[in-house]
């Protein structure tokens, strides 16, 4: 399954967020995550209507790890939560 340009941009931003969060313990100064969150919010608004409902759900709920796993083709690693949509 190919990714749209928006999905590719979301994955890149999610990978940057993941790296920034992992560096928090030792980073000095701590990275400012606000620009990444704003970018992810803006990118989520650009998702086309035909976007997979799971990805749309993860982005709307700010379940960024689940969205990253989904975009990496690792959806089976996502646990079903209590907010699972139908």
N, C-alpha and C positions, 0 to 999 in steps of 0.2 A: 504494500500500500504506500503510495507516494504522499508526501506531505505538501500542503499548500505553503506558500511563502509566509503567510501569517503563522502557521503552525511551526515552521522552521524558526521564525523569529521568537516565538514563545519558547520553544525548546532551548534556544541559545540563552535567552534571559533566565530561564529556569536553571540552566547549568551554571550561569554566573551567580545566581542566588545561592545555589547549593554550595558552590566554592566559597562564597563570602561567609555563609553561615558556618561552614566547617573551619574557617580561619578565625572565627570570633575568639576562641579560647586563648590564642596566642597573639592576635593582632593588637598592635598599639601604634596608632589609634585604631579603635574599632571601626569597621567599615560602615558607611551610611547606607542602610538598606532601603531607605525611602524612595530614592530614584528608581530602584529596581521594581519595587511594588507599584509605583505609578506607571512604569513602562508596561508591566504585566496587565494592569487594569486597562490601559489604553489598547493593548494588543487583543485582550479578550473581547473588547467592543468591536474589533475588526473581523472577528470570526464570521465566516459566511453562514447563512441559514442551514446549509447542508452539512455543517460540522457534526461529527459524531456527538450524540447527546451526552455520552460519558465525559468527553473532554469539556464540553460546554458546562456540564455540572461541576466538574472539578474546578474549573476556572471561576465560575460564579461563587463557589463556596470557598475559594482561595485554598483549595487542597492542592498546593503546588507540587508536593512530592508525588501524589497520585497522578497529576497531570504530566509530570516529567516521565514517570514510569510508563504511562500510556503512550506518550509520544516516542519513547524509546522502544516500543514494541514489547514491553514487559508488563502488560495489563494483568497477567495472571498473578503478579506479585502484589497487586492491590487487594486489600482486604475489603470486604463488603461492610459498610458502616450502617448505622441506624438511619442515615438520611438517604439511603439508596432510592433513586427515583425509578419510576416504572416507565 
